[in-house]
């Protein structure tokens, strides 16, 4: 049996719910590396990605008693990470605003603040585009980008071929790129930095 099989994961989550530190450590070792690279893909910084991993597992420990065994622990983990990344960008934009105001820099002069503030609206726009995808394509895309699953894992879960997964991802990305491209250059940059 594979070390990170759903059965092993379920047993570990059951133990974690009861406060078992060994189960927590085991889950941390199973997922921290993938979570790190998932976060780094958005944040482009080792230190910031490590901070996200720590934050996610701290939240898992705090909420351990309310974990649901029937739901995918991995999906839950990556959802928490994705939300933490969103909060990171919002916090960073506020810090930049504060620094600029204390230094007397007007918003018109500071393009980095505008780009950081715009991140939240871009993310909402991308979420809206994802909602418009056909159901199967949307499911494949979310499993890949928000849950961090590999092509093979998605194929196994959805009982479709890896080639079908790749085709669905390609079509989803084409659709997003086309619609982001119609808006403006900052949306294209967002797409290049955060979705690929």
Backbone bond lengths (Angstrom), bond angles and torsions (degrees), N, CA, C in turn:
res aa  C-N    CA-C-N  psi(-1)  N-CA   C-N-CA  omega(-1)  CA-C   N-CA-C  phi
1 X - - - 1.467 - - 1.528 109.75 -
2 X 1.326 116.12 134.49 1.453 119.22 -179.37 1.515 110.12 -66.43
3 X 1.346 114.03 147.45 1.468 119.80 -175.48 1.526 112.05 -61.55
4 X 1.337 117.48 -33.87 1.460 118.94 -177.84 1.529 111.84 -107.61
5 X 1.315 116.43 33.16 1.461 120.58 178.47 1.525 109.18 -69.31
6 X 1.355 116.79 157.93 1.475 119.82 -179.74 1.535 112.95 -56.86
7 X 1.328 117.50 -34.60 1.466 120.44 -179.30 1.532 110.95 -66.36
8 X 1.329 115.99 -45.83 1.473 120.68 177.64 1.534 109.56 -62.06
9 X 1.346 115.13 -44.96 1.466 119.76 179.99 1.532 110.56 -58.71
10 X 1.330 116.98 -44.92 1.465 121.44 -179.36 1.529 111.01 -60.06
11 X 1.344 116.27 -43.06 1.473 120.13 179.34 1.524 110.76 -63.75
12 X 1.331 115.76 -41.42 1.464 119.83 179.76 1.533 110.80 -65.28
13 X 1.330 116.49 -42.03 1.467 120.47 179.25 1.529 110.23 -64.50
14 X 1.342 116.97 -40.44 1.479 120.53 176.23 1.527 110.78 -57.12
15 X 1.333 116.24 -44.87 1.469 121.03 -179.80 1.529 111.04 -68.92
16 X 1.340 115.65 -40.07 1.464 119.99 179.34 1.525 110.60 -60.72
17 X 1.332 117.40 -41.56 1.467 121.52 178.63 1.518 111.80 -55.64
18 X 1.328 116.36 -29.30 1.470 121.13 -179.63 1.530 112.02 -90.72
19 X 1.346 116.37 5.82 1.459 120.34 176.77 1.513 115.16 88.82
20 X 1.328 117.98 17.92 1.460 122.26 -178.88 1.535 110.41 -74.67
21 X 1.339 116.02 111.86 1.474 121.53 -178.74 1.524 112.53 -67.30
22 X 1.327 117.42 -32.28 1.466 120.47 -179.72 1.528 109.36 -65.40
23 X 1.328 117.01 -41.85 1.470 121.01 177.36 1.533 110.03 -63.64
24 X 1.330 116.42 -41.60 1.465 121.13 177.42 1.529 110.36 -59.35
25 X 1.341 116.85 -48.47 1.465 121.33 179.15 1.528 111.31 -59.72
26 X 1.334 115.85 -40.59 1.458 119.90 -179.16 1.534 110.82 -64.82
27 X 1.329 116.76 -43.64 1.466 120.73 177.46 1.533 110.75 -64.51
28 X 1.325 115.53 -38.11 1.468 119.63 176.82 1.526 110.24 -59.91
29 X 1.329 116.86 -46.48 1.473 120.48 -179.64 1.527 111.95 -67.66
30 X 1.316 117.47 -31.75 1.464 120.58 178.71 1.531 112.20 -68.54
31 X 1.340 116.22 -38.40 1.462 119.21 -169.13 1.527 116.36 -115.88
32 X 1.306 119.31 -14.42 1.472 119.68 -172.64 1.524 112.73 -62.34
33 X 1.328 117.91 -37.78 1.458 120.55 -178.23 1.535 111.40 -66.26
34 X 1.327 116.14 -46.61 1.472 119.70 179.23 1.521 110.70 -65.08
35 X 1.315 116.26 -38.92 1.457 121.15 178.83 1.531 110.75 -64.63
36 X 1.334 115.93 -39.30 1.469 121.35 177.61 1.530 110.42 -58.68
37 X 1.329 117.19 -49.44 1.466 120.24 -177.82 1.527 111.87 -69.82
38 X 1.318 116.33 -31.70 1.466 120.74 174.96 1.532 109.12 -61.94
39 X 1.332 116.55 -49.34 1.469 121.27 -179.46 1.526 111.22 -66.50
40 X 1.320 116.60 -40.54 1.466 120.11 -179.13 1.527 111.08 -63.72
41 X 1.330 116.58 -32.55 1.460 120.25 177.12 1.522 112.21 -58.88
42 X 1.323 117.10 -32.20 1.459 121.69 177.78 1.529 111.66 -88.33
43 X 1.322 116.08 -43.35 1.464 120.55 -169.26 1.522 114.34 -90.89
44 X 1.327 116.80 -20.68 1.476 122.50 179.28 1.526 113.16 59.23
45 X 1.327 116.58 26.66 1.466 120.85 -178.68 1.523 109.94 -145.02
46 X 1.339 116.56 127.53 1.464 120.78 178.35 1.525 111.12 -60.90
47 X 1.330 116.30 -46.17 1.476 120.43 -176.65 1.528 111.41 -62.88
48 X 1.335 116.49 -44.44 1.458 119.95 179.55 1.528 111.43 -66.89
49 X 1.328 116.72 -38.38 1.466 120.85 178.53 1.529 110.41 -64.86
50 X 1.335 117.05 -41.71 1.473 120.93 177.42 1.529 110.83 -61.90
51 X 1.333 115.82 -39.18 1.464 120.55 178.70 1.532 110.56 -63.00
52 X 1.316 116.50 -40.81 1.472 120.74 178.36 1.526 110.16 -62.99
53 X 1.340 116.89 -44.47 1.474 120.85 179.59 1.527 109.89 -58.70
54 X 1.339 116.40 -45.42 1.464 120.43 179.82 1.535 110.68 -62.82
55 X 1.320 115.63 -42.88 1.468 120.65 -179.61 1.532 110.89 -62.80
56 X 1.334 116.43 -43.42 1.468 120.89 -179.00 1.522 110.56 -62.35
57 X 1.342 116.77 -47.14 1.465 118.53 -177.58 1.533 112.36 -72.98
58 X 1.321 117.24 -27.16 1.468 119.29 173.41 1.536 109.45 -64.95
59 X 1.340 115.53 -41.56 1.463 119.91 178.83 1.533 110.64 -66.66
60 X 1.332 116.91 -39.04 1.471 120.81 177.71 1.535 109.53 -59.65
61 X 1.331 116.30 -44.45 1.471 119.98 -179.79 1.534 110.54 -63.89
62 X 1.339 116.42 -44.85 1.468 120.60 -179.90 1.530 112.01 -61.05
63 X 1.337 116.37 -38.81 1.476 121.51 -174.87 1.526 112.05 -98.85
64 X 1.320 117.88 14.01 1.473 121.37 -172.40 1.525 113.60 -55.24
65 X 1.327 117.43 -37.74 1.472 119.32 -175.87 1.527 112.23 -70.19
66 X 1.341 117.69 -19.38 1.466 119.94 -178.74 1.531 113.16 -100.95
67 X 1.350 117.22 7.85 1.469 120.12 178.17 1.522 109.79 -63.67
68 X 1.323 115.84 141.14 1.466 120.87 179.81 1.524 109.21 -104.96
69 X 1.330 115.74 119.80 1.470 121.17 -175.67 1.518 112.32 -64.26
70 X 1.337 117.19 -29.24 1.464 119.86 -175.83 1.519 112.40 -75.39
71 X 1.327 117.61 -21.94 1.468 121.13 179.45 1.523 110.17 -88.84
72 X 1.306 116.54 152.67 1.461 121.32 179.73 1.528 110.00 -68.05
73 X 1.334 115.63 120.80 1.457 120.38 178.04 1.525 109.93 -62.70
74 X 1.340 116.15 -41.22 1.461 120.66 -178.93 1.530 110.86 -61.75
75 X 1.322 117.16 -44.51 1.467 120.88 178.81 1.531 110.48 -61.85
76 X 1.328 116.18 -41.92 1.458 121.51 178.94 1.532 110.15 -62.01
77 X 1.320 115.70 -43.60 1.460 122.89 -179.99 1.529 110.99 -59.72
78 X 1.329 116.58 -48.58 1.461 120.46 -177.55 1.531 111.87 -71.84
79 X 1.310 117.38 -28.18 1.471 120.26 175.29 1.527 109.80 -67.38
80 X 1.329 116.66 -43.80 1.472 120.60 176.63 1.529 109.55 -60.31
81 X 1.330 116.48 -43.52 1.469 121.03 -179.59 1.524 110.70 -61.84
82 X 1.315 116.25 -45.48 1.468 120.29 -178.82 1.531 110.41 -61.50
83 X 1.326 116.81 -42.80 1.469 120.58 177.62 1.526 111.69 -64.70
84 X 1.336 116.31 -38.36 1.474 120.51 178.14 1.527 110.88 -65.18
85 X 1.323 116.68 -36.55 1.473 121.02 178.10 1.525 110.02 -65.74
86 X 1.332 116.98 -42.45 1.464 120.56 176.37 1.529 110.46 -58.31
87 X 1.342 116.69 -47.38 1.468 121.03 -179.98 1.524 111.02 -62.44
88 X 1.336 116.33 -36.09 1.463 121.20 178.62 1.524 110.51 -58.25
89 X 1.332 116.61 -46.48 1.462 120.03 -178.10 1.526 111.43 -68.30
90 X 1.310 117.11 -37.76 1.470 120.27 178.22 1.527 109.85 -64.03
91 X 1.352 115.79 -45.36 1.467 120.67 179.32 1.530 110.71 -61.89
92 X 1.327 115.76 -41.83 1.469 120.17 -179.43 1.530 110.71 -63.65
93 X 1.329 116.73 -39.39 1.465 119.11 179.75 1.531 110.70 -66.26
94 X 1.347 116.47 -37.30 1.468 119.79 178.61 1.527 111.05 -67.54
95 X 1.341 116.18 -40.81 1.465 119.76 177.27 1.525 110.77 -61.58
96 X 1.327 116.25 -41.48 1.463 120.78 179.65 1.524 110.55 -64.40
97 X 1.340 115.83 -41.30 1.476 120.23 176.97 1.529 110.47 -59.06
98 X 1.344 116.19 -45.94 1.460 121.16 -178.95 1.534 110.59 -62.07
99 X 1.339 116.19 -46.61 1.476 120.50 179.52 1.522 110.85 -58.96
100 X 1.312 115.69 -43.61 1.469 119.83 -178.97 1.523 111.83 -66.76
101 X 1.337 116.76 -41.11 1.460 118.75 -178.96 1.525 110.84 -68.79
102 X 1.342 117.30 -35.59 1.466 119.77 179.28 1.529 111.93 -72.92
103 X 1.331 116.28 -20.61 1.468 120.24 178.27 1.522 111.36 -99.43
104 X 1.308 116.44 3.20 1.459 120.30 177.89 1.518 114.28 76.02
105 X 1.332 118.05 20.03 1.463 120.88 178.56 1.522 108.18 -87.04
106 X 1.316 116.43 125.12 1.461 119.27 -179.92 1.527 109.77 -78.46
107 X 1.331 117.13 153.07 1.459 120.77 179.59 1.530 112.84 -56.49
108 X 1.356 116.31 -32.19 1.467 119.46 -179.87 1.526 111.63 -65.57
109 X 1.345 116.72 -29.44 1.458 120.87 -177.36 1.520 112.38 -84.74
110 X 1.316 117.92 -18.34 1.462 120.34 -173.13 1.524 111.98 -108.57
111 X 1.317 115.84 101.57 1.466 121.09 -178.90 1.525 112.01 -75.27
112 X 1.336 117.84 -28.56 1.469 119.07 -178.21 1.527 110.87 -66.32
113 X 1.324 117.52 -37.82 1.467 120.86 177.75 1.522 110.42 -62.86
114 X 1.318 116.18 -44.59 1.455 120.90 179.75 1.522 110.01 -60.22
115 X 1.336 116.61 -43.38 1.466 120.25 -179.91 1.523 111.35 -64.18
116 X 1.342 117.07 -40.72 1.459 119.80 -179.89 1.526 111.60 -68.73
117 X 1.327 116.95 -40.99 1.453 120.14 178.20 1.530 109.48 -65.11
118 X 1.327 115.74 -39.18 1.458 121.20 -178.85 1.525 111.88 -65.47
119 X 1.329 117.02 -20.26 1.467 120.23 -179.18 1.523 111.37 -55.08
120 X 1.329 116.70 -43.96 1.465 120.10 -176.93 1.524 111.13 -63.16
121 X 1.335 116.99 -43.50 1.464 119.01 179.42 1.527 110.74 -68.82
122 X 1.324 117.24 -34.13 1.464 120.29 176.73 1.524 110.78 -64.25
123 X 1.322 115.91 -42.20 1.454 120.12 179.92 1.527 110.35 -63.12
124 X 1.315 116.57 -40.74 1.469 120.47 177.13 1.525 110.72 -63.49
125 X 1.317 115.58 -40.82 1.467 120.09 179.05 1.529 110.64 -63.58
126 X 1.334 116.55 -43.19 1.469 120.48 178.41 1.523 110.22 -63.78
127 X 1.338 117.24 -42.86 1.470 120.40 177.35 1.521 110.92 -58.52
128 X 1.330 116.28 -39.85 1.465 120.79 178.52 1.530 110.26 -63.93
129 X 1.334 117.32 -43.73 1.471 120.97 177.96 1.532 111.10 -62.86
130 X 1.323 116.55 -39.95 1.473 120.56 179.29 1.524 109.69 -62.18
131 X 1.338 116.84 -39.36 1.467 121.16 178.62 1.528 111.80 -61.97
132 X 1.326 116.73 -27.03 1.462 120.99 -178.52 1.536 113.12 -81.30
133 X 1.330 117.69 -11.05 1.465 120.51 -179.96 1.530 110.13 -66.53
134 X 1.350 117.12 152.24 1.467 118.80 172.93 1.530 109.57 -57.48
135 X 1.337 118.49 148.76 1.467 121.84 -172.43 1.531 115.70 -50.10
136 X 1.322 117.87 -48.30 1.467 120.00 -178.18 1.532 110.90 -66.32
137 X 1.328 116.67 -42.95 1.469 121.57 179.77 1.526 110.01 -62.58
138 X 1.327 115.70 -42.34 1.465 121.06 178.72 1.529 110.10 -61.26
139 X 1.322 116.71 -45.80 1.460 121.05 -179.61 1.525 111.38 -60.69
140 X 1.340 116.15 -45.42 1.469 120.94 178.46 1.523 110.22 -60.76
141 X 1.326 116.68 -46.69 1.466 121.30 -178.00 1.527 111.46 -61.44
142 X 1.338 116.53 -45.98 1.467 120.11 -178.84 1.523 111.59 -65.60
143 X 1.322 116.95 -38.48 1.464 120.02 177.95 1.527 110.45 -63.83
144 X 1.325 116.58 -36.60 1.461 120.79 179.66 1.523 112.10 -75.04
145 X 1.333 116.49 -54.18 1.463 120.21 -170.81 1.521 114.93 -85.10
146 X 1.327 118.10 -34.05 1.470 118.58 -176.37 1.523 112.88 -101.23
147 X 1.335 117.35 -25.55 1.463 119.19 178.63 1.526 111.34 -100.97
148 X 1.326 117.14 -12.30 1.458 121.07 177.52 1.520 114.40 71.88
149 X 1.341 117.61 25.29 1.464 120.28 -179.27 1.523 110.49 -80.80
150 X 1.320 115.89 148.96 1.460 121.05 176.65 1.523 109.76 -79.06
151 X 1.330 116.20 166.93 1.463 121.51 177.75 1.524 110.71 -56.34
152 X 1.320 116.19 -43.98 1.460 120.73 -178.58 1.535 111.38 -65.10
153 X 1.330 116.88 -42.10 1.467 120.79 179.32 1.530 111.30 -63.33
154 X 1.333 115.51 -40.95 1.465 119.64 178.85 1.532 109.40 -64.75
155 X 1.337 116.10 -45.15 1.464 120.76 -179.93 1.530 110.74 -58.23
156 X 1.331 116.41 -44.17 1.470 120.70 179.65 1.527 111.61 -64.56
157 X 1.323 116.67 -44.99 1.470 120.88 -178.58 1.524 111.96 -64.39
158 X 1.340 115.93 -41.65 1.457 120.27 -175.04 1.532 112.94 -92.62
159 X 1.339 115.48 -3.85 1.466 121.61 -179.66 1.535 111.71 57.41
160 X 1.344 114.22 47.52 1.463 121.83 175.04 1.523 107.53 -131.00
161 X 1.315 117.03 168.15 1.461 119.90 -177.54 1.529 110.77 -77.29
162 X 1.347 117.17 152.32 1.471 119.98 176.21 1.534 111.93 -57.23
163 X 1.342 116.96 -33.55 1.466 121.11 178.80 1.531 110.65 -63.84
164 X 1.336 116.68 -39.40 1.466 120.98 177.37 1.526 109.81 -64.11
165 X 1.327 116.80 -40.98 1.472 121.00 177.55 1.522 109.44 -59.51
166 X 1.343 116.52 -48.93 1.469 120.82 -179.77 1.523 111.47 -59.47
167 X 1.338 116.53 -42.79 1.465 120.50 179.55 1.530 111.40 -63.44
168 X 1.341 116.21 -42.47 1.469 120.51 179.45 1.533 110.77 -63.84
169 X 1.343 116.41 -41.67 1.471 120.32 178.35 1.526 110.96 -64.26
170 X 1.319 116.15 -43.54 1.471 120.76 179.97 1.524 110.19 -60.13
171 X 1.330 116.69 -45.93 1.469 120.70 -179.79 1.530 111.22 -65.51
172 X 1.335 116.77 -40.22 1.466 120.23 178.77 1.526 110.25 -62.58
173 X 1.325 116.75 -45.57 1.465 120.73 -179.48 1.524 111.54 -65.22
174 X 1.332 117.22 -38.26 1.472 120.84 177.20 1.524 110.25 -61.13
175 X 1.327 115.71 -44.95 1.458 120.94 -179.64 1.533 110.97 -62.32
176 X 1.328 116.07 -46.08 1.467 120.17 -179.88 1.527 111.02 -64.05
177 X 1.325 115.73 -43.86 1.469 119.81 -178.66 1.526 110.52 -62.46
178 X 1.333 115.95 -43.56 1.468 120.88 179.78 1.524 110.68 -60.39
179 X 1.326 117.25 -46.87 1.456 121.06 -176.95 1.522 113.09 -75.20
180 X 1.310 117.18 -32.63 1.464 119.51 175.33 1.518 109.75 -69.54
181 X 1.309 116.38 -37.16 1.460 121.86 -179.23 1.513 112.76 -64.63
182 X 1.327 117.19 -26.49 1.466 120.48 -179.65 1.526 111.55 -74.06
183 X 1.317 116.98 -19.95 1.462 119.68 -175.29 1.531 112.21 -80.42
184 X 1.351 116.85 -72.63 1.461 120.22 178.29 1.526 110.19 -169.89
185 X 1.300 116.24 176.63 1.459 121.73 -175.02 1.519 112.44 -62.34
186 X 1.343 118.52 -38.12 1.462 119.86 -177.68 1.527 110.65 -63.86
187 X 1.329 117.46 -32.52 1.465 120.17 177.65 1.530 110.74 -68.45
188 X 1.323 116.54 -37.88 1.468 119.91 177.72 1.526 109.44 -64.86
189 X 1.339 116.35 -42.26 1.466 120.19 178.17 1.524 110.38 -62.88
190 X 1.327 115.85 -41.20 1.469 120.01 177.01 1.520 110.29 -58.60
191 X 1.313 115.23 -45.79 1.466 119.98 -179.41 1.526 110.06 -59.27
192 X 1.322 116.07 -46.84 1.460 120.10 -178.21 1.526 112.34 -63.40
193 X 1.331 117.12 -39.20 1.455 121.25 -176.13 1.519 113.92 -79.94
194 X 1.326 117.13 -39.98 1.459 119.40 -167.78 1.514 116.02 -109.37
195 X 1.323 118.83 -19.68 1.458 118.25 -176.48 1.523 113.45 -101.57
196 X 1.308 118.55 -22.26 1.458 118.20 -176.10 1.498 111.59 -95.56
